[in-house]
Amino acid sequence: MEEFYLNINELVQDLLIPARVEKKINREAFDKFYNILVKLENKVKGEEYIPRKIAGLLYFISTSLSDEATNCNYDDELFIAVAKIEDMVDKILWDSPFKN
């Protein structure tokens, strides 16, 4: 799990700075982050707990990006990318009894 944390942590600035400064996404960083999230979701599926360190980092990134996308149009690339990340983070942090 430490490897997931380190890989995600390396992407934080590449994800957040373009979103904050230019209201754009760094496509390469986003794709890497999304792929890590997919692997992480598969690893934690069915687990009772995930490390607090990873949960905190995912929450920080997700809420920070969500805040930046607040003033975007619905068809804006940043808005769509943030929605995709939020969906994956929700799958990782919350094992909903309603999901398939």
C-alpha positions as a Markdown table, in Angstrom:
| # | Residue | x | y | z |
|---|---|---|---|---|
| 1 | Met | 0.0 | 0.0 | 0.0 |
| 2 | Glu | 2.9 | 2.3 | 0.6 |
| 3 | Glu | 3.7 | 2.1 | -3.1 |
| 4 | Phe | 0.3 | 3.4 | -4.0 |
| 5 | Tyr | 0.7 | 6.3 | -1.6 |
| 6 | Leu | 4.1 | 7.2 | -3.0 |
| 7 | Asn | 2.9 | 7.0 | -6.6 |
| 8 | Ile | -0.1 | 9.2 | -5.9 |
| 9 | Asn | 1.8 | 11.6 | -3.8 |
| 10 | Glu | 4.3 | 12.2 | -6.7 |
| 11 | Leu | 1.3 | 13.4 | -8.9 |
| 12 | Val | -0.3 | 15.9 | -6.4 |
| 13 | Gln | 1.4 | 19.0 | -7.8 |
| 14 | Asp | 1.0 | 17.9 | -11.4 |
| 15 | Leu | -2.7 | 17.4 | -10.8 |
| 16 | Leu | -3.5 | 20.5 | -8.6 |
| 17 | Ile | -1.3 | 23.3 | -9.9 |
| 18 | Pro | -2.7 | 23.4 | -13.5 |
| 19 | Ala | -6.3 | 23.1 | -12.1 |
| 20 | Arg | -5.7 | 26.0 | -9.7 |
| 21 | Val | -3.7 | 28.3 | -11.9 |
| 22 | Glu | -5.2 | 27.7 | -15.4 |
| 23 | Lys | -8.4 | 25.7 | -14.7 |
| 24 | Lys | -7.0 | 22.9 | -16.9 |
| 25 | Ile | -5.9 | 19.4 | -16.3 |
| 26 | Asn | -2.5 | 17.8 | -16.9 |
| 27 | Arg | -3.7 | 15.0 | -19.1 |
| 28 | Glu | -0.6 | 12.8 | -18.5 |
| 29 | Ala | -0.8 | 13.2 | -14.7 |
| 30 | Phe | -4.5 | 12.6 | -14.8 |
| 31 | Asp | -4.2 | 9.4 | -16.8 |
| 32 | Lys | -1.5 | 8.1 | -14.4 |
| 33 | Phe | -3.6 | 9.0 | -11.4 |
| 34 | Tyr | -6.7 | 7.4 | -12.8 |
| 35 | Asn | -4.8 | 4.2 | -13.6 |
| 36 | Ile | -3.5 | 4.1 | -10.1 |
| 37 | Leu | -7.0 | 4.5 | -8.7 |
| 38 | Val | -8.2 | 1.6 | -10.8 |
| 39 | Lys | -5.5 | -0.6 | -9.5 |
| 40 | Leu | -6.1 | 0.6 | -5.9 |
| 41 | Glu | -9.8 | 0.0 | -6.2 |
| 42 | Asn | -9.2 | -3.6 | -7.3 |
| 43 | Lys | -6.8 | -4.1 | -4.3 |
| 44 | Val | -9.1 | -2.7 | -1.6 |
| 45 | Lys | -12.4 | -4.2 | -3.0 |
| 46 | Gly | -14.0 | -6.1 | -0.2 |
| 47 | Glu | -11.5 | -4.9 | 2.4 |
| 48 | Glu | -12.8 | -3.7 | 5.7 |
| 49 | Tyr | -10.1 | -1.0 | 6.1 |
| 50 | Ile | -7.7 | 1.0 | 3.9 |
| 51 | Pro | -4.7 | 2.9 | 5.3 |
| 52 | Arg | -5.7 | 6.3 | 6.7 |
| 53 | Lys | -2.7 | 7.9 | 4.9 |
| 54 | Ile | -4.1 | 6.9 | 1.5 |
| 55 | Ala | -7.6 | 7.8 | 2.4 |
| 56 | Gly | -6.5 | 11.3 | 3.5 |
| 57 | Leu | -4.5 | 11.9 | 0.3 |
| 58 | Leu | -7.3 | 10.8 | -1.9 |
| 59 | Tyr | -9.7 | 13.0 | 0.0 |
| 60 | Phe | -7.4 | 16.0 | -0.3 |
| 61 | Ile | -6.9 | 15.6 | -4.0 |
| 62 | Ser | -10.6 | 14.9 | -4.7 |
| 63 | Thr | -11.9 | 17.9 | -2.7 |
| 64 | Ser | -9.2 | 20.2 | -4.0 |
| 65 | Leu | -10.0 | 19.3 | -7.6 |
| 66 | Ser | -13.7 | 19.5 | -7.0 |
| 67 | Asp | -13.3 | 23.0 | -5.6 |
| 68 | Glu | -11.4 | 24.1 | -8.7 |
| 69 | Ala | -14.1 | 22.6 | -11.0 |
| 70 | Thr | -16.9 | 24.4 | -9.2 |
| 71 | Asn | -16.9 | 27.3 | -11.6 |
| 72 | Cys | -16.4 | 25.3 | -14.8 |
| 73 | Asn | -19.1 | 24.5 | -17.4 |
| 74 | Tyr | -20.4 | 21.0 | -17.5 |
| 75 | Asp | -18.7 | 20.3 | -20.8 |
| 76 | Asp | -15.3 | 21.6 | -19.6 |
| 77 | Glu | -12.5 | 19.1 | -19.7 |
| 78 | Leu | -11.6 | 19.9 | -16.0 |
| 79 | Phe | -15.2 | 19.3 | -14.9 |
| 80 | Ile | -15.4 | 16.0 | -16.7 |
| 81 | Ala | -12.0 | 14.8 | -15.4 |
| 82 | Val | -12.9 | 15.7 | -11.8 |
| 83 | Ala | -16.2 | 13.9 | -12.0 |
| 84 | Lys | -14.3 | 10.8 | -13.2 |
| 85 | Ile | -11.8 | 11.1 | -10.3 |
| 86 | Glu | -14.6 | 11.7 | -7.7 |
| 87 | Asp | -16.4 | 8.5 | -8.9 |
| 88 | Met | -13.3 | 6.4 | -8.5 |
| 89 | Val | -12.4 | 7.9 | -5.1 |
| 90 | Asp | -16.0 | 7.2 | -4.0 |
| 91 | Lys | -15.6 | 3.5 | -5.0 |
| 92 | Ile | -12.4 | 3.3 | -3.0 |
| 93 | Leu | -13.4 | 5.1 | 0.1 |
| 94 | Trp | -17.0 | 4.0 | 0.4 |
| 95 | Asp | -18.2 | 0.4 | -0.2 |
| 96 | Ser | -21.8 | 1.3 | -1.0 |
| 97 | Pro | -24.3 | -1.5 | -0.5 |
| 98 | Phe | -26.1 | -0.1 | -3.7 |
| 99 | Lys | -23.2 | -0.6 | -6.2 |
| 100 | Asn | -22.9 | -3.6 | -8.4 |
